[in-house]
Amino acid sequence: MHHPPLASLVLALSLSSTLVGAAPPLSAYAGQEERAIKALSADEVRSLLSGKGMGLARAAELNGYAGPAHVLELGAALALTPEQLAQTQALFAAMERKARPLGQALVEAERKLDQLFANQAITPELLSRSLEDIGALQAQVRETHLEAHLAQIQILTPAQNKRYAALRGYTSQGEPQAPGNPHAH
């Protein structure tokens, strides 16, 4: 005599005991609790402190507005004139001078927020004020990098912008025509 219900019960019990003994899934944040500033990785802190873009200008970059750091890297391939090279170097230096102190202020604001939570000193008012400060600094850092992309288009010719997009591997190679671009033909 065959007992399918008993076999089903044994199978169900063995599966449930396997599932009960399984470890719960780890959080995507596991390991990040050891960070000095929980909301920022060490690489993000280094990038902010050094004035790096960290992808903050992606809206410009991926819509055909070259960035000065990459233009300098690709200078020979873009056949920059000495004047274009000097203008791009000056633009990059100005961007870094502005971005570094903003990045430092942002890192410090994140550190303060982290410490408020770590010390269990956070209040709704302190949270709101901290987030306003952080949001304003994030916007300023991003604006600094986007402004540099906007200024860079005034320096390159449309052909150089198109070449830049190809060298960077972008499939859409639109050529934005910035108002007042002296190189636009």
MODELLER restraints for C-alpha pairs under 7 A, 6 or more apart:
rsr = mdl.restraints
at = mdl.atoms
rsr.add(forms.Gaussian(group=physical.xy_distance, feature=features.Distance(at['CA:32:A'], at['CA:38:A']), mean=6.33, stdev=0.5))
rsr.add(forms.Gaussian(group=physical.xy_distance, feature=features.Distance(at['CA:35:A'], at['CA:41:A']), mean=6.92, stdev=0.5))
rsr.add(forms.Gaussian(group=physical.xy_distance, feature=features.Distance(at['CA:37:A'], at['CA:110:A']), mean=6.86, stdev=0.5))
rsr.add(forms.Gaussian(group=physical.xy_distance, feature=features.Distance(at['CA:37:A'], at['CA:111:A']), mean=5.54, stdev=0.5))
rsr.add(forms.Gaussian(group=physical.xy_distance, feature=features.Distance(at['CA:37:A'], at['CA:114:A']), mean=6.10, stdev=0.5))
rsr.add(forms.Gaussian(group=physical.xy_distance, feature=features.Distance(at['CA:38:A'], at['CA:114:A']), mean=6.56, stdev=0.5))
rsr.add(forms.Gaussian(group=physical.xy_distance, feature=features.Distance(at['CA:45:A'], at['CA:107:A']), mean=6.54, stdev=0.5))
rsr.add(forms.Gaussian(group=physical.xy_distance, feature=features.Distance(at['CA:47:A'], at['CA:54:A']), mean=6.79, stdev=0.5))
rsr.add(forms.Gaussian(group=physical.xy_distance, feature=features.Distance(at['CA:48:A'], at['CA:100:A']), mean=6.73, stdev=0.5))
rsr.add(forms.Gaussian(group=physical.xy_distance, feature=features.Distance(at['CA:48:A'], at['CA:103:A']), mean=4.43, stdev=0.5))
rsr.add(forms.Gaussian(group=physical.xy_distance, feature=features.Distance(at['CA:48:A'], at['CA:104:A']), mean=6.60, stdev=0.5))
rsr.add(forms.Gaussian(group=physical.xy_distance, feature=features.Distance(at['CA:49:A'], at['CA:100:A']), mean=5.52, stdev=0.5))
rsr.add(forms.Gaussian(group=physical.xy_distance, feature=features.Distance(at['CA:49:A'], at['CA:103:A']), mean=5.23, stdev=0.5))
rsr.add(forms.Gaussian(group=physical.xy_distance, feature=features.Distance(at['CA:49:A'], at['CA:104:A']), mean=5.19, stdev=0.5))
rsr.add(forms.Gaussian(group=physical.xy_distance, feature=features.Distance(at['CA:50:A'], at['CA:100:A']), mean=5.57, stdev=0.5))
rsr.add(forms.Gaussian(group=physical.xy_distance, feature=features.Distance(at['CA:51:A'], at['CA:96:A']), mean=5.13, stdev=0.5))
rsr.add(forms.Gaussian(group=physical.xy_distance, feature=features.Distance(at['CA:51:A'], at['CA:99:A']), mean=4.74, stdev=0.5))
rsr.add(forms.Gaussian(group=physical.xy_distance, feature=features.Distance(at['CA:51:A'], at['CA:100:A']), mean=4.33, stdev=0.5))
rsr.add(forms.Gaussian(group=physical.xy_distance, feature=features.Distance(at['CA:51:A'], at['CA:103:A']), mean=6.36, stdev=0.5))
rsr.add(forms.Gaussian(group=physical.xy_distance, feature=features.Distance(at['CA:53:A'], at['CA:145:A']), mean=6.20, stdev=0.5))
rsr.add(forms.Gaussian(group=physical.xy_distance, feature=features.Distance(at['CA:56:A'], at['CA:142:A']), mean=5.40, stdev=0.5))
rsr.add(forms.Gaussian(group=physical.xy_distance, feature=features.Distance(at['CA:56:A'], at['CA:145:A']), mean=6.90, stdev=0.5))
rsr.add(forms.Gaussian(group=physical.xy_distance, feature=features.Distance(at['CA:57:A'], at['CA:142:A']), mean=6.59, stdev=0.5))
rsr.add(forms.Gaussian(group=physical.xy_distance, feature=features.Distance(at['CA:57:A'], at['CA:145:A']), mean=5.72, stdev=0.5))
rsr.add(forms.Gaussian(group=physical.xy_distance, feature=features.Distance(at['CA:57:A'], at['CA:146:A']), mean=5.05, stdev=0.5))
rsr.add(forms.Gaussian(group=physical.xy_distance, feature=features.Distance(at['CA:60:A'], at['CA:146:A']), mean=6.44, stdev=0.5))
rsr.add(forms.Gaussian(group=physical.xy_distance, feature=features.Distance(at['CA:60:A'], at['CA:149:A']), mean=6.40, stdev=0.5))
rsr.add(forms.Gaussian(group=physical.xy_distance, feature=features.Distance(at['CA:61:A'], at['CA:67:A']), mean=6.62, stdev=0.5))
rsr.add(forms.Gaussian(group=physical.xy_distance, feature=features.Distance(at['CA:64:A'], at['CA:161:A']), mean=6.96, stdev=0.5))
rsr.add(forms.Gaussian(group=physical.xy_distance, feature=features.Distance(at['CA:64:A'], at['CA:165:A']), mean=6.68, stdev=0.5))
rsr.add(forms.Gaussian(group=physical.xy_distance, feature=features.Distance(at['CA:64:A'], at['CA:173:A']), mean=6.69, stdev=0.5))
rsr.add(forms.Gaussian(group=physical.xy_distance, feature=features.Distance(at['CA:64:A'], at['CA:174:A']), mean=5.80, stdev=0.5))
rsr.add(forms.Gaussian(group=physical.xy_distance, feature=features.Distance(at['CA:64:A'], at['CA:175:A']), mean=6.00, stdev=0.5))
rsr.add(forms.Gaussian(group=physical.xy_distance, feature=features.Distance(at['CA:64:A'], at['CA:176:A']), mean=6.19, stdev=0.5))
rsr.add(forms.Gaussian(group=physical.xy_distance, feature=features.Distance(at['CA:65:A'], at['CA:149:A']), mean=5.53, stdev=0.5))
rsr.add(forms.Gaussian(group=physical.xy_distance, feature=features.Distance(at['CA:65:A'], at['CA:150:A']), mean=6.46, stdev=0.5))
rsr.add(forms.Gaussian(group=physical.xy_distance, feature=features.Distance(at['CA:65:A'], at['CA:153:A']), mean=6.05, stdev=0.5))
rsr.add(forms.Gaussian(group=physical.xy_distance, feature=features.Distance(at['CA:66:A'], at['CA:149:A']), mean=5.59, stdev=0.5))
rsr.add(forms.Gaussian(group=physical.xy_distance, feature=features.Distance(at['CA:66:A'], at['CA:152:A']), mean=6.33, stdev=0.5))
rsr.add(forms.Gaussian(group=physical.xy_distance, feature=features.Distance(at['CA:66:A'], at['CA:153:A']), mean=6.60, stdev=0.5))
rsr.add(forms.Gaussian(group=physical.xy_distance, feature=features.Distance(at['CA:66:A'], at['CA:161:A']), mean=6.71, stdev=0.5))
rsr.add(forms.Gaussian(group=physical.xy_distance, feature=features.Distance(at['CA:66:A'], at['CA:164:A']), mean=6.98, stdev=0.5))
rsr.add(forms.Gaussian(group=physical.xy_distance, feature=features.Distance(at['CA:67:A'], at['CA:148:A']), mean=6.62, stdev=0.5))
rsr.add(forms.Gaussian(group=physical.xy_distance, feature=features.Distance(at['CA:67:A'], at['CA:149:A']), mean=4.67, stdev=0.5))
rsr.add(forms.Gaussian(group=physical.xy_distance, feature=features.Distance(at['CA:67:A'], at['CA:152:A']), mean=6.38, stdev=0.5))
rsr.add(forms.Gaussian(group=physical.xy_distance, feature=features.Distance(at['CA:68:A'], at['CA:88:A']), mean=5.81, stdev=0.5))
rsr.add(forms.Gaussian(group=physical.xy_distance, feature=features.Distance(at['CA:68:A'], at['CA:91:A']), mean=6.88, stdev=0.5))
rsr.add(forms.Gaussian(group=physical.xy_distance, feature=features.Distance(at['CA:68:A'], at['CA:92:A']), mean=5.56, stdev=0.5))
rsr.add(forms.Gaussian(group=physical.xy_distance, feature=features.Distance(at['CA:68:A'], at['CA:148:A']), mean=6.87, stdev=0.5))
rsr.add(forms.Gaussian(group=physical.xy_distance, feature=features.Distance(at['CA:68:A'], at['CA:149:A']), mean=6.77, stdev=0.5))
rsr.add(forms.Gaussian(group=physical.xy_distance, feature=features.Distance(at['CA:68:A'], at['CA:152:A']), mean=6.26, stdev=0.5))
rsr.add(forms.Gaussian(group=physical.xy_distance, feature=features.Distance(at['CA:69:A'], at['CA:92:A']), mean=6.45, stdev=0.5))
rsr.add(forms.Gaussian(group=physical.xy_distance, feature=features.Distance(at['CA:78:A'], at['CA:160:A']), mean=5.83, stdev=0.5))
rsr.add(forms.Gaussian(group=physical.xy_distance, feature=features.Distance(at['CA:78:A'], at['CA:163:A']), mean=6.74, stdev=0.5))
rsr.add(forms.Gaussian(group=physical.xy_distance, feature=features.Distance(at['CA:78:A'], at['CA:164:A']), mean=6.86, stdev=0.5))
rsr.add(forms.Gaussian(group=physical.xy_distance, feature=features.Distance(at['CA:84:A'], at['CA:155:A']), mean=6.05, stdev=0.5))
rsr.add(forms.Gaussian(group=physical.xy_distance, feature=features.Distance(at['CA:88:A'], at['CA:152:A']), mean=6.96, stdev=0.5))
rsr.add(forms.Gaussian(group=physical.xy_distance, feature=features.Distance(at['CA:91:A'], at['CA:148:A']), mean=6.70, stdev=0.5))
rsr.add(forms.Gaussian(group=physical.xy_distance, feature=features.Distance(at['CA:95:A'], at['CA:144:A']), mean=6.30, stdev=0.5))
rsr.add(forms.Gaussian(group=physical.xy_distance, feature=features.Distance(at['CA:95:A'], at['CA:145:A']), mean=6.75, stdev=0.5))
rsr.add(forms.Gaussian(group=physical.xy_distance, feature=features.Distance(at['CA:95:A'], at['CA:148:A']), mean=6.40, stdev=0.5))
rsr.add(forms.Gaussian(group=physical.xy_distance, feature=features.Distance(at['CA:98:A'], at['CA:144:A']), mean=6.96, stdev=0.5))
rsr.add(forms.Gaussian(group=physical.xy_distance, feature=features.Distance(at['CA:99:A'], at['CA:141:A']), mean=5.80, stdev=0.5))
rsr.add(forms.Gaussian(group=physical.xy_distance, feature=features.Distance(at['CA:99:A'], at['CA:144:A']), mean=6.27, stdev=0.5))
rsr.add(forms.Gaussian(group=physical.xy_distance, feature=features.Distance(at['CA:102:A'], at['CA:137:A']), mean=6.49, stdev=0.5))
rsr.add(forms.Gaussian(group=physical.xy_distance, feature=features.Distance(at['CA:102:A'], at['CA:141:A']), mean=5.99, stdev=0.5))
rsr.add(forms.Gaussian(group=physical.xy_distance, feature=features.Distance(at['CA:103:A'], at['CA:141:A']), mean=6.57, stdev=0.5))
rsr.add(forms.Gaussian(group=physical.xy_distance, feature=features.Distance(at['CA:106:A'], at['CA:134:A']), mean=6.17, stdev=0.5))
rsr.add(forms.Gaussian(group=physical.xy_distance, feature=features.Distance(at['CA:106:A'], at['CA:137:A']), mean=5.71, stdev=0.5))
rsr.add(forms.Gaussian(group=physical.xy_distance, feature=features.Distance(at['CA:106:A'], at['CA:138:A']), mean=6.86, stdev=0.5))
rsr.add(forms.Gaussian(group=physical.xy_distance, feature=features.Distance(at['CA:109:A'], at['CA:134:A']), mean=6.08, stdev=0.5))
rsr.add(forms.Gaussian(group=physical.xy_distance, feature=features.Distance(at['CA:110:A'], at['CA:134:A']), mean=6.94, stdev=0.5))
rsr.add(forms.Gaussian(group=physical.xy_distance, feature=features.Distance(at['CA:113:A'], at['CA:130:A']), mean=6.33, stdev=0.5))
rsr.add(forms.Gaussian(group=physical.xy_distance, feature=features.Distance(at['CA:116:A'], at['CA:122:A']), mean=4.94, stdev=0.5))
rsr.add(forms.Gaussian(group=physical.xy_distance, feature=features.Distance(at['CA:153:A'], at['CA:178:A']), mean=6.85, stdev=0.5))
rsr.add(forms.Gaussian(group=physical.xy_distance, feature=features.Distance(at['CA:154:A'], at['CA:178:A']), mean=6.97, stdev=0.5))
rsr.add(forms.Gaussian(group=physical.xy_distance, feature=features.Distance(at['CA:154:A'], at['CA:181:A']), mean=4.98, stdev=0.5))
rsr.add(forms.Gaussian(group=physical.xy_distance, feature=features.Distance(at['CA:154:A'], at['CA:182:A']), mean=6.97, stdev=0.5))
rsr.add(forms.Gaussian(group=physical.xy_distance, feature=features.Distance(at['CA:156:A'], at['CA:183:A']), mean=6.97, stdev=0.5))
rsr.add(forms.Gaussian(group=physical.xy_distance, feature=features.Distance(at['CA:157:A'], at['CA:183:A']), mean=4.92, stdev=0.5))
rsr.add(forms.Gaussian(group=physical.xy_distance, feature=features.Distance(at['CA:157:A'], at['CA:184:A']), mean=6.32, stdev=0.5))
rsr.add(forms.Gaussian(group=physical.xy_distance, feature=features.Distance(at['CA:158:A'], at['CA:175:A']), mean=6.07, stdev=0.5))
rsr.add(forms.Gaussian(group=physical.xy_distance, feature=features.Distance(at['CA:158:A'], at['CA:184:A']), mean=6.14, stdev=0.5))
rsr.add(forms.Gaussian(group=physical.xy_distance, feature=features.Distance(at['CA:161:A'], at['CA:175:A']), mean=6.55, stdev=0.5))
rsr.add(forms.Gaussian(group=physical.xy_distance, feature=features.Distance(at['CA:162:A'], at['CA:173:A']), mean=5.82, stdev=0.5))
rsr.add(forms.Gaussian(group=physical.xy_distance, feature=features.Distance(at['CA:162:A'], at['CA:174:A']), mean=6.96, stdev=0.5))
rsr.add(forms.Gaussian(group=physical.xy_distance, feature=features.Distance(at['CA:162:A'], at['CA:175:A']), mean=6.15, stdev=0.5))
rsr.add(forms.Gaussian(group=physical.xy_distance, feature=features.Distance(at['CA:165:A'], at['CA:173:A']), mean=5.69, stdev=0.5))
rsr.add(forms.Gaussian(group=physical.xy_distance, feature=features.Distance(at['CA:166:A'], at['CA:173:A']), mean=6.86, stdev=0.5))
rsr.add(forms.Gaussian(group=physical.xy_distance, feature=features.Distance(at['CA:177:A'], at['CA:184:A']), mean=6.80, stdev=0.5))
